Amino acid sequence: MKSKYSMKQLYDSAYFYCFSVQNKIILYINIMNPISVLITIAAYFVLLFIVSYIAGRKSDNQGFFVGNRKSSWFVVAFAMIGSSISGVTFVSVPGMVQAGGFSYLQMVLGFVVGQFIIAYVLVPLFYRMNLVSIYGYLDSRFGISSHKTGAWFFFISKMLGASVRLFLVCLTLQLLVFGPLRWPFLLNVICTVALVWLYTFRSGVKSLIWTDSLKTFCLVISVVLCIYYIASDMDLGLGSMLSSIGNSEMSQLFFWDDINDKRFFFKQFLAGIFTMIAMTGLDQDMMQRNLSCRNPGDSQKNMITSAISQFFINLLFLMLGVLLYLYATDRNIEIPEKSDELFPLIATGGYFPVVVGVLFIIGLISSAYSTAGSALTALTTSFTIDILGAEGKKEEYIRKIRKRVHVGMAVVMGIVIYVFGLLNNTSVIDAVYTLASYTYGPILGMFAFGIFMKRSVKDRLIPLVAILSPVVCYILQSNSEQWFGGYKFSYELLIFNALFTFIGMYVFSSKEKASLT
């Protein structure tokens, strides 16, 4: 999507209009001194590198992959709060309340149930097998073709998803720093990816747990203080603030009436359960940190604690969204056409002290960089162990391969981000979840069949099943309104994708009992 303004007009105008890759959202960002922004970001990264260095001293391959399985569960639980919140969530969730009210919490309730299932079904299994990469389960249960298939689907999902999220930050940096200084977007991408690589190359998961804790702290503080400043400016105390939010039509939580509505409770709730299982329980990125705990019991404590905490953090984001709309109405601020515009418009538009804009930038930067850092570590782990088959080799050989793969993953991520910059024409949060429905579905189906069925499968045919399932889902989604009386698929498409994979595996299976690990 091209801007109707020239680049010079954008740089010289009072506001920059930042078009994101997925939502075509516009981030109205008041011009800030590029040097002050650089100082803010530099200060954050100095702190980040200090934390990473302290946590990563004397780290080996096991420290990089699973943190030597010595992480304290309560530290991991705190870190996981931040790891579940991306830059897209930070910008998009507050804006959701205008059209969807608090309906997103229906999905978050599903997330909580999904976390319980992961904690008491998958975690014991993965610990019992002493897995470094969770996709090693597929090798043990079905064979090498299934193992590689799961790993490649994860690679595609995580690389595209992480790149999309980091792209949002690159755009913000381009308009706040690189653009005013007349530095090209390519240099922006190189610097951004290089920073992510630098703080993860030494010790991977071992340092990520602590850097994610820093991110969680920054996110929570930024959201809480933004709520405080808005409420204070509107002369609202705690009680009156909660009353104003509760009395707003935008705070409606449950939607039971229309099954064709995207907000319908069971659509959101069931999609939340299976999305959590697929995108956390069967995602090397998220499970890598959970598996760094000392034992399965500690890992379960971590998951349950973080699940409950994440519910309240998302509630804070939605409460902030209602306050933003109430504030805009009270101050006669024109409501932006795109919902994602409102938070950055008010946070950085000079309506509050400069600290609010700084907090917004730090929250966005910390969320996106942390997400990219953990994704880069997980991609390096999965590619090294699953695709290159380095597990079981000598320590020095694994270290050499791992470092090369880490550089390679960073380069690929930078290329993908740059390509997103050239395309710049899809919707962000929907694109991420829709993509997950297609790529995580086959992984969910394979794990479900392996855990709940005792049949053996023709391993060489699994890649075909995993490819055909998303194709069938695409056909189904494209024609659902015509075929099913106006019904339109949403995030629950993930469930059908997994189901088709499950059915396909059953078709190519036999009654011969497989070895269940």
Protein Blocks (a to p, Z undefined) as FASTA:
>chain_A
ZZfbdfklmmmmmbdcdddfklopacddddddfklmmmmmmmmmmmmmmmmmmmmgoiaf
klmmnooopacfklmmmmmmmmmpcfklmmmmmmmmmmnommlmmmmmmmmmmmmmmmmm
mmmmmmmnopablklmmmmmnommlmmmmmmmmmmmmmmmmmmmmmmmmmmmmmmmmmmn
opafklmmmmmmmmmmmmmmmnommmmmmmmmmmmmmmmmmmmmmmmmmmmmnopafklm
mmmmmmpmklpfbdckbmmbmklmklmmmmmmmmmmmmmmmgmklmmmmmmpmbfklmmm
mmmmmmmmmmmmmmmmmmmmmmmmmmmmmnopacdfblklmmmmmmmnopacfklmmmmm
mmmmmmmmmmmmmmmmmmmmmmmmmmnopghiafklmmmmmmmmmmmmmmmmmmmmmmmm
mnopacfklmmmmmmmmmmmmmmmmmmmmmmpcbdcdfklmmmmmmmmmmmmmmmmmmmm
mmngopacdfklmmmmmmmmmmmmmmmgcfbdcddZZ
